[in-house]
Amino acid sequence: CLFNGITWLKEKPQTNRIVFLAVTTPDGHSKTTDFLEYEELYDPSAHIQLTGLTREEMRQVIIGPAKKKGVSFEEKEKPEGEDLVDIILNDCGQAPGMLPLLEVALRQLWLGRTNSFLITKEDYKRIGGVKSALERYADSIINKHPDNNYQEIYILKN
C-alpha cells in the first residue's frame, strides 16, 4: 500500500502540492528505506518520531477520566503494598502497543465495577488484568452467539 502511494505520487505533475503521510513502526521505517522510491521522497527534516507515554502520563490516562466522573481507584492497604493504578502500570510496562490493550482493560473495568465510586483490585482481577481483558472481552462476544453465527461475529469485528 505504501509503495503504491509512492508510485502514484511520482506520477503526479510537480505543479500539484501533495502531502503524503506514512506512519510506520520503527522496524517498518527501517524496512522502507531499502526502497529507492522511498529514499527519493523521504524528507528527514519532516520526520517526527513518536515516543510512548511516560509512567506519569500513563497514570493520568488511567485516573483522569474516572476522576472527572467522581470515581477513584483502590489505594494500597499497607505501606508496602501497591495501589491499583501502580498494579495496572506495572502490568502495562513500557512495551510498545500497550495503550490499546490498556484502553480495553479500562473500559472493562469501568463497565464491570462493583462500586459506583471505586474501581477495586477485585474488579481488575475479574477482567483478567491488562493482558487478558481483550481476550475475555472477545470470548464474551463469541459466547453471546450460541448458534455459532461466525459471519455475524466477523461483521462485528470489522
C-alpha positions as CSV (number, residue, x, y, z in Angstrom):
1,C,0.0,0.0,0.0
2,L,2.8,2.4,0.9
3,F,4.7,1.7,-2.3
4,N,1.5,2.1,-4.4
5,G,1.2,5.5,-2.8
6,I,4.8,6.4,-3.6
7,T,4.4,5.3,-7.2
8,W,1.2,7.3,-7.5
9,L,3.0,10.4,-6.1
10,K,5.9,10.0,-8.5
11,E,3.5,10.1,-11.5
12,K,1.7,13.3,-10.4
13,P,2.8,16.6,-12.0
14,Q,5.1,18.8,-9.9
15,T,2.6,21.7,-10.1
16,N,0.3,20.0,-7.5
17,R,1.2,20.1,-3.9
18,I,0.6,16.7,-2.3
19,V,1.3,15.8,1.3
20,F,1.9,12.1,1.8
21,L,1.8,10.9,5.4
22,A,3.3,7.5,6.1
23,V,3.0,6.1,9.6
24,T,5.3,3.2,10.4
25,T,6.7,1.4,13.4
26,P,10.5,1.9,13.9
27,D,11.0,-1.5,12.4
28,G,8.7,-0.7,9.5
29,H,10.6,2.6,8.8
30,S,13.9,0.9,8.6
31,K,12.5,-1.6,6.1
32,T,11.1,1.2,3.9
33,T,14.5,2.9,3.5
34,D,15.6,-0.1,1.4
35,F,13.4,1.1,-1.5
36,L,14.8,3.7,-3.8
37,E,11.4,5.2,-4.4
38,Y,11.0,5.9,-0.7
39,E,14.5,7.4,-0.4
40,E,13.7,9.9,-3.2
41,L,10.6,11.2,-1.4
42,Y,11.7,11.0,2.2
43,D,12.5,14.3,3.8
44,P,14.4,13.7,7.1
45,S,13.6,17.2,8.3
46,A,9.9,16.3,8.2
47,H,10.4,13.0,10.1
48,I,8.6,13.0,13.5
49,Q,9.4,10.2,15.8
50,L,6.6,9.5,18.3
51,T,7.5,8.1,21.6
52,G,5.5,6.2,24.2
53,L,3.9,7.8,27.2
54,T,5.9,8.3,30.4
55,R,4.7,6.5,33.5
56,E,3.2,9.7,34.9
57,E,1.4,10.3,31.6
58,M,0.0,6.8,31.7
59,R,-1.1,7.4,35.3
60,Q,-3.1,10.4,34.1
61,V,-4.6,8.3,31.2
62,I,-5.8,5.9,33.8
63,I,-7.1,8.1,36.6
64,G,-8.1,11.3,34.7
65,P,-11.4,10.2,33.0
66,A,-12.6,8.3,36.1
67,K,-11.8,11.3,38.3
68,K,-13.9,13.5,36.2
69,K,-16.8,11.2,36.9
70,G,-16.1,11.1,40.7
71,V,-14.7,7.5,40.5
72,S,-11.3,6.6,42.1
73,F,-9.1,3.5,42.1
74,E,-8.4,1.4,45.1
75,E,-5.5,2.6,47.2
76,K,-2.9,0.4,48.8
77,E,-3.9,-1.1,52.1
78,K,-0.5,-1.4,53.6
79,P,2.6,0.9,53.2
80,E,4.5,-1.8,51.4
81,G,1.5,-2.7,49.1
82,E,0.6,-1.3,45.7
83,D,-2.4,0.7,44.8
84,L,-4.4,-0.5,41.8
85,V,-3.1,2.2,39.5
86,D,0.5,1.0,40.2
87,I,-0.5,-2.6,39.5
88,I,-2.0,-1.6,36.2
89,L,1.1,0.5,35.3
90,N,3.4,-2.4,36.1
91,D,1.2,-4.8,34.0
92,C,1.5,-2.4,31.1
93,G,5.2,-1.9,31.4
94,Q,7.0,0.1,28.7
95,A,6.1,-2.3,25.8
96,P,5.1,-0.5,22.6
97,G,1.4,-1.1,21.7
98,M,0.1,-1.4,25.3
99,L,-2.1,1.7,25.0
100,P,-4.9,-0.1,23.0
101,L,-4.8,-3.0,25.5
102,L,-5.0,-0.6,28.4
103,E,-8.0,1.1,26.7
104,V,-9.8,-2.2,26.6
105,A,-8.9,-3.1,30.2
106,L,-10.1,0.4,31.4
107,R,-13.4,0.1,29.6
108,Q,-14.0,-3.4,31.0
109,L,-13.1,-2.1,34.5
110,W,-15.5,0.8,34.1
111,L,-18.4,-1.3,32.9
112,G,-17.7,-4.1,35.4
113,R,-17.0,-2.2,38.5
114,T,-19.0,-3.3,41.5
115,N,-18.9,0.1,43.3
116,S,-20.3,3.2,41.7
117,F,-17.4,5.4,43.0
118,L,-14.4,2.9,43.4
119,I,-12.7,0.6,41.0
120,T,-11.2,-2.2,43.0
121,K,-8.4,-4.7,42.7
122,E,-11.1,-7.4,42.7
123,D,-12.7,-5.7,39.7
124,Y,-9.3,-5.7,38.0
125,K,-8.7,-9.4,38.8
126,R,-12.1,-10.3,37.5
127,I,-11.3,-8.8,34.0
128,G,-8.0,-10.6,33.9
129,G,-5.8,-7.6,34.1
130,V,-4.5,-5.6,31.1
131,K,-3.1,-8.6,29.2
132,S,-6.3,-10.8,29.4
133,A,-9.0,-8.1,29.2
134,L,-9.2,-8.2,25.4
135,E,-9.2,-12.0,25.2
136,R,-12.0,-12.2,27.8
137,Y,-14.0,-9.5,26.0
138,A,-13.7,-11.3,22.7
139,D,-14.7,-14.5,24.3
140,S,-17.8,-12.8,25.8
141,I,-18.8,-11.6,22.3
142,I,-18.4,-15.1,20.9
143,N,-20.3,-16.6,23.8
144,K,-23.3,-14.3,23.1
145,H,-23.8,-16.2,19.8
146,P,-24.7,-19.7,20.9
147,D,-25.7,-20.6,17.3
148,N,-22.1,-20.0,16.3
149,N,-23.0,-17.5,13.7
150,Y,-19.4,-16.6,12.9
151,Q,-20.3,-14.4,9.9
152,E,-22.2,-12.1,12.3
153,I,-19.2,-12.1,14.7
154,Y,-16.9,-11.2,11.8
155,I,-19.1,-8.3,10.9
156,L,-19.0,-7.0,14.5
157,K,-15.1,-7.1,14.4
158,N,-14.9,-5.1,11.2
